[in-house]
């Protein structure tokens, strides 16, 4: 790979002794600050032995030879023996724990535990159980399958079909332990100028999702091509009615068109005042 190519395309490794979720999240956040580079991403989770670390170092060195430039390595490895193998490889290494643990030990006046897997483990059993229960709740109360449990919901997302309700509910459940249900606003509901009777008693828990007609049309086309359901005019009509309903009933809502699920979930939590149920909180 030429020097010029190295400026436009690089390999990045995510190394972790557990799932790799933390290191990938942190590493991705940093990579987004550099435009014009195409990243080849390689994740190596469960790197918990010297044998595995040696193999990973060999893979990194081989990549260095093939690319002609050093790969970037993001790491959350704890075991010094495992880390030493990676540190010997020809790479640019960014160790998130090493960057902060030493400074925190000095500030807090105590040694860290150097325990593996605490970020995404099940050390806090109550917190883990809460999130699993929330996921089950989201699945049971998806798309208005049953309204029997709406009273137990922390929040109820409403919106027309394919506006992002289900994935947002699941994200709120898995990441934050929020009991999120959702109810689809259908064409039949448009015959009324008020909220569907099934969700009226829970108005204070409602949060609306909307989307542009063009994006909704594109999504529905993939699901049911060339159907009335997917037509642009149908999408426009449903969205106009929906947003009018939101305003009339004073239901808070957000536009999901160009918003990631992570951003949607955070916005919903902040605007609704719900407390994140995570990391033992």
C-alpha positions as CSV (number, residue, x, y, z in Angstrom):
1,X,0.0,0.0,0.0
2,X,1.5,3.4,-1.0
3,X,1.9,6.3,1.3
4,X,-0.9,8.1,-0.4
5,X,-3.2,5.0,-0.1
6,X,-2.3,4.9,3.7
7,X,-3.8,8.4,4.0
8,X,-7.1,7.2,2.6
9,X,-7.4,3.6,3.9
10,X,-6.3,2.1,7.2
11,X,-6.9,-1.0,9.2
12,X,-8.1,-0.8,12.8
13,X,-8.2,-3.6,15.4
14,X,-10.5,-3.6,18.4
15,X,-9.0,-5.9,21.1
16,X,-10.8,-6.9,24.3
17,X,-10.7,-9.6,26.9
18,X,-14.5,-9.8,26.9
19,X,-17.2,-8.9,24.3
20,X,-15.4,-5.9,22.7
21,X,-18.5,-3.7,23.0
22,X,-16.8,-1.0,25.0
23,X,-13.6,-0.7,23.0
24,X,-15.6,-0.7,19.7
25,X,-17.9,2.1,21.0
26,X,-15.0,4.2,22.2
27,X,-12.8,3.6,19.2
28,X,-15.6,4.3,16.7
29,X,-16.3,7.6,18.4
30,X,-12.7,8.6,17.8
31,X,-12.6,7.4,14.2
32,X,-15.6,9.5,13.3
33,X,-13.5,12.6,13.8
34,X,-11.3,11.8,10.8
35,X,-12.9,12.3,7.4
36,X,-11.9,10.8,4.1
37,X,-10.4,7.6,5.5
38,X,-11.9,4.2,4.7
39,X,-11.5,2.0,7.8
40,X,-11.1,-1.8,7.6
41,X,-12.2,-2.9,11.1
42,X,-11.2,-6.2,12.7
43,X,-12.6,-7.1,16.1
44,X,-10.9,-9.7,18.4
45,X,-13.0,-10.3,21.5
46,X,-12.2,-12.7,24.4
47,X,-8.5,-12.2,24.1
48,X,-7.9,-13.7,27.5
49,X,-4.7,-15.8,27.2
50,X,-1.1,-15.3,26.1
51,X,-1.6,-17.8,23.3
52,X,-4.4,-15.8,21.9
53,X,-2.5,-12.6,22.4
54,X,0.5,-14.0,20.5
55,X,-1.8,-15.0,17.5
56,X,-3.3,-11.5,17.6
57,X,0.1,-9.8,17.5
58,X,1.1,-12.0,14.5
59,X,-2.1,-11.0,12.7
60,X,-1.4,-7.3,13.4
61,X,2.2,-7.7,12.1
62,X,0.9,-9.4,9.0
63,X,-1.5,-6.6,8.4
64,X,1.3,-4.1,8.8
65,X,3.2,-5.9,6.0
66,X,0.2,-6.2,3.7
67,X,-1.0,-2.6,4.2
68,X,2.4,-0.9,4.2
69,X,1.4,1.2,7.2
70,X,0.8,0.5,10.8
71,X,-2.7,-0.5,11.8
72,X,-4.4,1.3,14.6
73,X,-5.1,-0.8,17.7
74,X,-7.8,0.1,20.3
75,X,-7.5,-1.9,23.4
76,X,-9.3,-2.5,26.7
77,X,-7.1,-5.4,27.7
78,X,-6.5,-5.8,31.5
79,X,-4.0,-8.7,31.9
80,X,-0.4,-7.2,31.7
81,X,0.9,-10.5,30.2
82,X,-1.7,-10.4,27.4
83,X,-1.1,-6.7,26.8
84,X,2.7,-7.2,26.5
85,X,2.3,-9.3,23.4
86,X,0.2,-6.6,21.7
87,X,2.7,-3.9,22.7
88,X,5.4,-5.8,20.9
89,X,3.5,-5.7,17.6
90,X,4.2,-3.1,14.9
91,X,1.1,-0.9,15.4
92,X,-0.2,2.4,16.9
93,X,-1.8,1.2,20.1
94,X,-4.4,3.2,22.1
95,X,-5.1,1.5,25.4
96,X,-8.2,3.1,27.0
97,X,-7.7,1.5,30.4
98,X,-3.9,2.3,30.6
99,X,-4.7,5.9,29.7
100,X,-7.0,6.5,32.6
101,X,-6.5,3.8,35.3
102,X,-3.1,5.1,36.6
103,X,-4.4,8.6,36.9
104,X,-7.6,7.5,38.7
105,X,-5.7,5.3,41.1
106,X,-3.6,8.3,42.2
107,X,-6.7,10.6,42.5
108,X,-8.8,8.0,44.4
109,X,-5.9,6.8,46.5
110,X,-6.5,3.1,45.9
111,X,-5.5,0.4,43.4
112,X,-8.0,-0.7,40.8
113,X,-9.2,-4.3,40.8
114,X,-8.0,-5.0,37.3
115,X,-11.0,-7.3,37.0
116,X,-11.9,-8.5,33.6
117,X,-15.4,-8.0,32.0
118,X,-17.0,-5.7,34.5
119,X,-18.3,-3.2,32.0
120,X,-20.6,-5.7,30.3
121,X,-20.7,-8.6,32.7
122,X,-23.4,-9.7,35.0
123,X,-21.7,-8.7,38.3
124,X,-24.7,-6.6,39.2
125,X,-27.3,-9.3,38.9
126,X,-30.2,-7.0,39.7
127,X,-29.3,-4.6,36.9
128,X,-28.8,-7.4,34.4
129,X,-32.1,-9.0,35.3
130,X,-33.8,-5.7,35.0
131,X,-32.6,-5.2,31.4
132,X,-33.6,-8.8,30.4
133,X,-37.1,-8.2,31.9
134,X,-37.3,-4.9,30.0
135,X,-36.4,-6.7,26.7
136,X,-39.1,-9.3,27.3
137,X,-41.6,-6.5,28.0
138,X,-40.7,-4.7,24.8
139,X,-41.2,-7.9,22.8
140,X,-44.5,-8.7,24.5
141,X,-45.8,-5.2,24.0
142,X,-44.6,-4.7,20.4
143,X,-47.0,-3.1,17.8
144,X,-50.0,-3.1,20.1
145,X,-50.0,-6.9,20.4
146,X,-51.5,-6.5,23.9
147,X,-52.4,-3.4,25.9
148,X,-52.8,-5.4,29.1
149,X,-49.4,-4.3,30.3
150,X,-49.5,-0.7,29.2
151,X,-50.0,0.4,32.8
152,X,-46.6,-1.1,33.6
153,X,-44.8,0.7,30.8
154,X,-42.4,3.5,31.5
155,X,-43.1,4.9,28.1
156,X,-45.2,4.1,25.1
157,X,-43.9,5.0,21.6
158,X,-46.6,5.8,19.0
159,X,-46.3,6.4,15.3
160,X,-47.3,5.1,11.9
161,X,-46.0,1.8,10.6
162,X,-42.2,1.6,9.9
163,X,-41.3,4.8,11.7
164,X,-38.8,3.2,14.1
165,X,-40.9,2.2,17.1
166,X,-39.7,-1.4,17.6
167,X,-35.9,-1.0,17.4
168,X,-36.1,2.1,19.6
169,X,-38.1,0.2,22.2
170,X,-35.6,-2.7,22.2
171,X,-32.7,-0.3,22.5
172,X,-34.3,1.5,25.4
173,X,-34.9,-1.9,27.1
174,X,-31.5,-3.5,26.5
175,X,-29.3,-0.5,27.1
176,X,-31.3,1.3,29.8
177,X,-33.7,-1.2,31.3
178,X,-36.7,1.0,30.3
179,X,-40.0,-0.7,30.0
180,X,-41.0,0.5,26.6
181,X,-44.1,-0.5,24.7
182,X,-45.3,0.8,21.3
183,X,-48.6,1.2,19.5
184,X,-48.9,1.7,15.7
185,X,-51.2,4.5,14.5
186,X,-53.1,2.9,11.6
187,X,-55.2,4.1,8.7
188,X,-58.3,3.1,10.7
189,X,-57.3,5.4,13.4
190,X,-57.4,8.3,10.9
191,X,-61.2,8.2,10.9
192,X,-61.1,9.7,14.4
193,X,-59.8,13.2,15.4
194,X,-58.7,11.9,18.8
195,X,-56.4,9.3,20.3
196,X,-57.3,5.6,19.8
197,X,-59.3,4.5,22.8
198,X,-56.8,1.8,23.7
199,X,-54.1,4.4,24.5
200,X,-56.1,7.3,25.8
201,X,-55.8,6.2,29.5
202,X,-52.0,6.3,29.1
203,X,-51.6,9.7,27.4
204,X,-49.0,10.9,29.9
205,X,-46.7,8.0,28.8
206,X,-47.0,8.6,25.1
207,X,-44.1,9.7,22.9
208,X,-44.4,10.1,19.2
209,X,-42.1,9.3,16.3
210,X,-42.4,10.8,12.9
211,X,-40.4,10.6,9.7
212,X,-40.4,12.3,6.2
213,X,-42.8,11.0,3.7
214,X,-40.0,10.3,1.2
215,X,-38.1,8.2,3.7
216,X,-41.2,6.3,4.9
217,X,-42.1,5.6,1.2
218,X,-38.6,4.2,0.7
219,X,-38.7,1.9,3.8
220,X,-42.2,0.6,3.0
221,X,-41.3,0.0,-0.6
222,X,-38.7,-2.5,0.6
223,X,-41.3,-4.3,2.7
224,X,-44.3,-4.2,0.2
225,X,-43.2,-2.9,-3.2
226,X,-45.6,-0.9,-5.3
227,X,-48.5,-1.3,-2.8
228,X,-50.9,1.3,-1.7
229,X,-49.4,1.0,1.8
230,X,-46.0,2.1,0.4
231,X,-47.2,4.8,-2.0
232,X,-45.9,8.3,-1.4
233,X,-49.4,9.8,-1.3
234,X,-50.4,7.3,1.4
235,X,-47.3,8.0,3.4
236,X,-47.9,11.8,3.1
237,X,-51.6,11.4,4.2
238,X,-50.7,9.3,7.3
239,X,-47.9,11.5,8.4
240,X,-50.0,14.7,8.1
241,X,-52.7,13.2,10.2
242,X,-50.3,11.9,12.7
243,X,-48.4,15.1,13.3
244,X,-51.7,17.0,13.5
245,X,-52.7,14.5,16.2
246,X,-49.4,15.0,18.1
247,X,-49.9,18.8,18.2
248,X,-53.6,18.6,19.1
249,X,-53.0,16.2,21.9
250,X,-49.8,17.8,23.0
251,X,-47.8,14.6,22.6
252,X,-44.0,15.2,22.4
253,X,-42.4,13.7,19.3
254,X,-39.2,13.6,17.3
255,X,-38.3,13.1,13.7
256,X,-36.4,9.9,13.1
257,X,-35.5,10.5,9.5
258,X,-31.8,11.2,10.0
259,X,-31.4,10.2,13.6
260,X,-29.7,7.1,14.9
261,X,-31.4,4.8,17.3
262,X,-28.9,5.8,20.0
263,X,-29.7,9.5,19.5
264,X,-33.4,8.8,19.4
265,X,-33.3,6.8,22.7
266,X,-31.2,9.5,24.4
267,X,-33.5,12.3,23.2
268,X,-36.6,10.4,24.4
269,X,-35.1,9.8,27.8
270,X,-34.1,13.4,28.3
271,X,-37.4,14.9,27.1
272,X,-39.5,12.4,29.0
273,X,-37.5,12.7,32.2
274,X,-37.0,8.9,32.5
275,X,-34.0,7.7,34.5
276,X,-31.6,5.4,32.9
277,X,-31.6,2.0,34.6
278,X,-28.0,1.0,33.9
279,X,-24.7,0.0,35.6
280,X,-26.4,-0.6,38.9
281,X,-28.1,2.8,39.1
